[in-house]
Amino acid sequence: MPRNTKSTQSFHEYYSEWIELYKVGAVRDVTLQKYYMSLQRVLELAPRLKMKELDRRTYQKLLNDYARTHEKQTTMDFHHQLKGAILDAMDEGIIKKNPTRKIIIKGKDPREKKIKFLNQFEVQALLSNLNLKDEISWDWFILLVTKTGLRFSEALALTPNSFDFANQKLIVENTWNYKLSKGGFQPTKNSSSKRKIQLDWQTAMQFSQLIKDMDIDKPIFVTGRVFNSTINNRLKRLCLDAKIPVITIHSLRHTHASLLLFAGVSIASVARRLGHSSMTTTQETYLHIIHELENQDNDKIMRHLSTLL
């Protein structure tokens, strides 16, 4: 399509073509779906917006319309989904100026945040309520996620081959696509997610007995279609029985990280254990904990300095 024709093309048409050209086959399916969702929002909010009409004013209006029904962080994510295509259009000469420059991100007041993690005493109460029999169950799944900080899909993909009992390590190499009815192995979220996680001796010993007669290449927890809600409902019942805040399976990952940070484990080590692509991700996710630890450190520093004369 000639450049002058491109300028009269609808923004949603250009964005759709851009996704097909640059994102299909280059990003994970879950990420690709986010681009398609953003495309759908553009279609709903600005179906007649032409590329030649795309300037700071029209782009700000698009973001404002989106922000009326979304929180600020979600609006920021939407903006980032669109920005790459817009900057490419500018490089192609379809638009002359960067419409995303000095943009203002708005959004609804955030909902009350659910509790993301348990403290050490609450974790102990939860684990003491687990029904850990001599065969694999979702209670064993909950224990393992609590002890390792695995993502839900990573834990589902574990096979007997994932356990290196000689070195007390758990090898994370795949995830399980539980959203498909037949399931199936798929790549990890990123290259950093491929990792070896040190296990405590007790957990290693327990699982060595649990999986010793299982097929070495098949997932130890998956016997059919798996639903996230099934495990979360079991976890909810355990939390209620233990009289602690109700959390989700993903919150157990946050719980694992927070316990390590409060125990004085370095951010770098926590990032590697969680499979984060950078320490920045860890710092941003657990900023509130890091601030609390910094305050504790400041108190220690002041107490120490006050003893020096």
C-alpha positions as a printed NumPy array, in Angstrom:
array([[  0.   ,   0.   ,   0.   ],
       [  1.502,   3.409,  -0.981],
       [  2.465,   5.725,   1.854],
       [ -0.174,   8.333,   1.006],
       [ -2.819,   5.585,   1.039],
       [ -1.492,   4.344,   4.363],
       [ -2.144,   7.758,   5.869],
       [ -5.858,   7.421,   5.054],
       [ -5.975,   3.915,   6.498],
       [ -7.841,   3.39 ,   9.767],
       [ -5.611,   3.184,  12.828],
       [ -7.166,  -0.137,  13.824],
       [ -6.408,  -1.553,  10.349],
       [ -2.778,  -0.439,  10.558],
       [ -2.493,  -1.809,  14.095],
       [ -3.981,  -5.158,  13.025],
       [ -1.479,  -5.437,  10.154],
       [  1.364,  -4.437,  12.502],
       [  0.442,  -7.211,  14.961],
       [  0.42 ,  -9.8  ,  12.186],
       [  3.734,  -8.569,  10.785],
       [  5.749,  -8.043,  13.963],
       [  4.118, -10.025,  16.791],
       [  2.611, -13.239,  15.407],
       [  5.231, -15.952,  15.845],
       [  7.543, -13.612,  17.766],
       [  5.822, -13.467,  21.165],
       [  4.143, -16.02 ,  23.396],
       [  0.45 , -16.743,  22.785],
       [ -0.553, -15.127,  26.069],
       [  1.251, -11.91 ,  25.068],
       [ -0.217, -12.02 ,  21.565],
       [ -3.703, -12.22 ,  23.048],
       [ -3.043,  -8.962,  24.906],
       [ -2.257,  -7.251,  21.599],
       [ -5.471,  -8.608,  20.111],
       [ -7.428,  -7.368,  23.132],
       [ -5.928,  -3.905,  22.661],
       [ -6.909,  -4.051,  18.978],
       [-10.481,  -4.839,  20.009],
       [-10.546,  -1.814,  22.343],
       [ -9.274,   0.451,  19.542],
       [-12.027,  -0.878,  17.283],
       [-14.636,  -0.084,  19.938],
       [-13.315,   3.338,  20.986],
       [-11.983,   4.813,  17.738],
       [-13.342,   2.862,  14.744],
       [-13.081,   5.851,  12.368],
       [ -9.717,   7.252,  13.465],
       [ -7.419,   7.57 ,  10.44 ],
       [ -3.651,   7.394,  10.581],
       [ -3.39 ,  10.963,   9.276],
       [ -5.603,  12.116,  12.177],
       [ -3.383,  10.469,  14.789],
       [ -1.83 ,  13.291,  16.816],
       [ -1.343,  14.047,  20.516],
       [ -4.916,  15.29 ,  20.862],
       [ -6.658,  12.311,  19.216],
       [ -4.346,   9.813,  20.927],
       [ -4.919,  11.416,  24.326],
       [ -8.681,  11.218,  23.716],
       [ -8.352,   7.511,  22.88 ],
       [ -6.465,   6.877,  26.13 ],
       [ -8.938,   8.989,  28.116],
       [-11.874,   7.   ,  26.716],
       [-10.122,   3.766,  27.658],
       [ -9.26 ,   5.096,  31.13 ],
       [-12.931,   5.725,  31.978],
       [-13.435,   2.002,  32.534],
       [ -9.921,   0.906,  33.509],
       [ -7.43 ,   1.547,  36.278],
       [ -4.349,   3.657,  35.659],
       [ -1.939,   0.716,  35.443],
       [ -4.181,  -1.048,  32.925],
       [ -4.354,   2.142,  30.858],
       [ -0.556,   2.309,  30.946],
       [ -0.384,  -1.278,  29.668],
       [ -2.832,  -0.4  ,  26.859],
       [ -0.671,   2.604,  25.935],
       [  2.449,   0.434,  25.762],
       [  0.629,  -2.083,  23.548],
       [ -0.152,   0.683,  21.031],
       [  3.018,   2.738,  21.277],
       [  5.255,   0.307,  19.391],
       [  2.993,   0.373,  16.339],
       [  2.69 ,   4.156,  16.447],
       [  6.449,   4.689,  16.601],
       [  6.89 ,   2.327,  13.651],
       [  4.3  ,   4.326,  11.702],
       [  6.333,   7.442,  12.421],
       [  9.527,   5.716,  11.201],
       [  7.671,   4.802,   8.011],
       [  6.702,   8.429,   7.483],
       [  2.985,   7.704,   7.759],
       [  2.686,  10.201,  10.633],
       [  5.064,  13.149,  11.039],
       [  5.145,  13.682,  14.805],
       [  5.145,  11.345,  17.78 ],
       [  1.58 ,  11.482,  19.2  ],
       [  2.617,   9.568,  22.327],
       [  5.009,  12.305,  23.495],
       [  4.116,  13.863,  26.875],
       [  0.941,  11.794,  27.056],
       [ -1.032,  11.773,  30.319],
       [ -2.091,   8.424,  31.754],
       [ -5.391,   8.502,  33.615],
       [ -7.619,   5.811,  35.082],
       [-10.275,   4.827,  37.592],
       [ -9.453,   4.673,  41.268],
       [ -7.859,   1.276,  41.898],
       [ -9.912,  -1.374,  43.588],
       [ -9.021,  -2.37 ,  47.082],
       [ -6.035,  -4.635,  46.686],
       [ -6.403,  -8.219,  47.783],
       [ -3.827,  -9.593,  50.169],
       [ -0.909, -10.81 ,  48.051],
       [  1.024, -12.812,  50.575],
       [  0.935, -14.439,  53.987],
       [  3.34 , -13.839,  56.835],
       [  5.422, -16.615,  58.346],
       [  2.918, -17.497,  61.083],
       [  0.053, -17.645,  58.579],
       [  2.13 , -19.887,  56.284],
       [  2.801, -22.252,  59.169],
       [ -0.929, -22.347,  59.966],
       [ -1.728, -23.1  ,  56.313],
       [  0.828, -25.885,  55.974],
       [ -0.257, -27.509,  59.226],
       [ -3.754, -27.884,  57.725],
       [ -2.582, -29.686,  54.6  ],
       [ -3.755, -33.255,  54.182],
       [ -0.503, -34.834,  53.002],
       [ -1.171, -38.489,  52.281],
       [  1.081, -41.041,  50.598],
       [ -0.014, -40.1  ,  47.103],
       [  0.169, -36.939,  45.   ],
       [ -2.635, -34.434,  45.6  ],
       [ -3.348, -30.735,  45.279],
       [ -2.26 , -30.329,  48.912],
       [  1.215, -31.523,  47.876],
       [  1.024, -29.054,  44.984],
       [  0.262, -26.219,  47.421],
       [  3.176, -27.283,  49.642],
       [  5.604, -27.337,  46.721],
       [  4.576, -23.916,  45.381],
       [  4.912, -22.471,  48.881],
       [  8.405, -23.935,  49.243],
       [  9.665, -23.01 ,  45.744],
       [  7.745, -19.963,  44.47 ],
       [  6.934, -21.737,  41.2  ],
       [  4.424, -20.241,  38.799],
       [  1.173, -22.231,  38.541],
       [  1.917, -23.453,  34.99 ],
       [  5.524, -24.317,  35.918],
       [  4.424, -26.514,  38.813],
       [  1.902, -28.316,  36.601],
       [  4.639, -29.167,  34.087],
       [  6.849, -30.955,  36.645],
       [  7.674, -34.566,  35.898],
       [  9.801, -37.037,  37.899],
       [ 12.657, -35.998,  35.581],
       [ 12.342, -32.459,  36.992],
       [ 13.71 , -33.611,  40.346],
       [ 17.451, -33.904,  40.921],
       [ 17.364, -35.592,  44.312],
       [ 21.13 , -36.138,  44.434],
       [ 21.639, -32.374,  44.539],
       [ 18.261, -31.499,  46.121],
       [ 17.259, -29.367,  43.151],
       [ 14.131, -28.824,  41.087],
       [ 14.742, -28.3  ,  37.359],
       [ 12.282, -25.919,  35.665],
       [ 12.334, -26.332,  31.874],
       [  8.693, -26.118,  30.724],
       [  5.24 , -24.874,  31.576],
       [  1.908, -26.669,  31.153],
       [ -0.747, -25.138,  28.913],
       [ -3.685, -25.82 ,  31.227],
       [ -5.965, -23.515,  29.209],
       [ -6.177, -26.135,  26.453],
       [ -8.532, -29.036,  27.111],
       [ -5.791, -31.56 ,  26.298],
       [ -3.075, -29.516,  27.996],
       [  0.495, -29.913,  26.83 ],
       [  4.039, -28.767,  27.494],
       [  5.105, -25.346,  26.264],
       [  8.16 , -23.077,  26.716],
       [  8.788, -21.134,  29.905],
       [  7.802, -17.467,  30.169],
       [ 11.341, -16.349,  29.294],
       [ 14.882, -17.746,  29.206],
       [ 15.442, -16.707,  32.841],
       [ 12.515, -18.899,  33.842],
       [ 14.587, -21.963,  32.983],
       [ 16.321, -22.52 ,  36.285],
       [ 17.293, -24.915,  39.069],
       [ 15.667, -24.319,  42.45 ],
       [ 17.28 , -25.633,  45.623],
       [ 14.927, -27.774,  47.714],
       [ 15.074, -28.238,  51.468],
       [ 15.989, -31.787,  52.468],
       [ 12.554, -32.579,  53.893],
       [ 10.658, -31.623,  50.713],
       [ 13.193, -33.502,  48.572],
       [ 12.824, -36.62 ,  50.699],
       [  9.   , -36.451,  50.656],
       [  8.767, -36.112,  46.875],
       [ 11.379, -38.804,  46.245],
       [  8.971, -41.265,  47.86 ],
       [  5.833, -39.813,  46.263],
       [  7.009, -40.028,  42.646],
       [  9.327, -43.056,  42.676],
       [  6.867, -45.259,  40.734],
       [  5.539, -42.584,  38.346],
       [  6.221, -42.284,  34.602],
       [  9.394, -40.175,  34.376],
       [  8.168, -38.074,  31.422],
       [  4.599, -37.357,  32.5  ],
       [  3.42 , -34.484,  34.738],
       [  3.102, -35.644,  38.312],
       [  0.116, -33.432,  39.147],
       [ -1.877, -33.573,  35.879],
       [ -4.254, -36.492,  35.303],
       [ -6.85 , -34.704,  33.152],
       [ -8.166, -31.22 ,  32.474],
       [ -6.837, -28.788,  35.076],
       [ -8.662, -25.656,  36.166],
       [ -7.004, -22.882,  38.148],
       [-10.236, -22.509,  40.118],
       [-10.047, -26.111,  41.374],
       [ -6.767, -25.512,  43.192],
       [ -7.787, -22.027,  44.341],
       [-10.996, -23.418,  45.832],
       [ -9.   , -26.022,  47.744],
       [ -6.597, -23.321,  48.941],
       [ -9.529, -21.134,  50.001],
       [-10.934, -23.949,  52.143],
       [ -7.52 , -24.497,  53.752],
       [ -7.174, -20.776,  54.506],
       [-10.635, -20.641,  56.077],
       [ -9.898, -23.723,  58.193],
       [ -6.606, -22.17 ,  59.313],
       [ -8.356, -18.844,  60.04 ],
       [ -5.945, -16.88 ,  57.869],
       [ -6.542, -14.464,  54.934],
       [ -7.813, -16.192,  51.796],
       [ -5.22 , -16.042,  49.009],
       [ -4.703, -17.6  ,  45.572],
       [ -2.114, -20.019,  44.246],
       [ -0.278, -17.116,  42.605],
       [ -0.2  , -15.406,  46.001],
       [  1.811, -18.356,  47.31 ],
       [  4.552, -17.306,  44.87 ],
       [  4.45 , -13.8  ,  46.377],
       [  4.443, -15.36 ,  49.835],
       [  7.568, -17.376,  49.019],
       [  9.391, -14.274,  47.78 ],
       [  8.329, -12.108,  50.71 ],
       [  9.481, -14.7  ,  53.28 ],
       [ 12.905, -14.843,  51.606],
       [ 13.242, -11.06 ,  51.512],
       [ 12.254, -10.696,  55.173],
       [ 14.782, -13.44 ,  55.995],
       [ 17.516, -11.266,  54.484],
       [ 17.982, -13.107,  51.176],
       [ 19.346, -10.754,  48.504],
       [ 17.1  ,  -9.401,  45.757],
       [ 19.423, -10.984,  43.173],
       [ 18.966, -14.444,  44.703],
       [ 15.19 , -14.027,  44.975],
       [ 15.027, -12.897,  41.33 ],
       [ 16.942, -15.981,  40.179],
       [ 14.807, -18.314,  42.287],
       [ 11.569, -16.831,  40.899],
       [ 12.857, -16.848,  37.322],
       [ 12.523, -13.101,  36.834],
       [ 14.206, -11.733,  33.712],
       [ 15.803,  -8.936,  35.75 ],
       [ 16.134,  -7.718,  39.326],
       [ 14.071,  -4.682,  38.297],
       [ 10.993,  -6.914,  38.028],
       [ 11.612,  -8.22 ,  41.538],
       [ 12.19 ,  -4.733,  42.936],
       [  9.019,  -3.357,  41.348],
       [  6.877,  -6.324,  42.442],
       [  8.078,  -6.272,  46.053],
       [  8.739,  -2.549,  46.441],
       [  6.616,  -2.288,  49.584],
       [  8.604,  -5.055,  51.279],
       [ 11.917,  -3.543,  50.204],
       [ 10.868,  -0.171,  51.665],
       [  9.911,  -1.846,  54.938],
       [ 13.291,  -3.606,  55.075],
       [ 15.066,  -0.329,  54.314],
       [ 13.283,   1.288,  57.265],
       [ 14.396,  -1.595,  59.472],
       [ 17.96 ,  -1.181,  58.195],
       [ 17.86 ,   2.558,  58.919],
       [ 16.83 ,   1.81 ,  62.493],
       [ 19.735,  -0.636,  62.822],
       [ 22.152,   1.906,  61.348],
       [ 21.026,   4.634,  63.731],
       [ 21.243,   2.327,  66.752],
       [ 24.753,   1.296,  65.746],
       [ 25.947,   4.836,  65.063],
       [ 24.547,   6.076,  68.357],
       [ 26.927,   3.73 ,  70.188],
       [ 29.965,   5.34 ,  68.542],
       [ 31.608,   8.166,  70.426]])
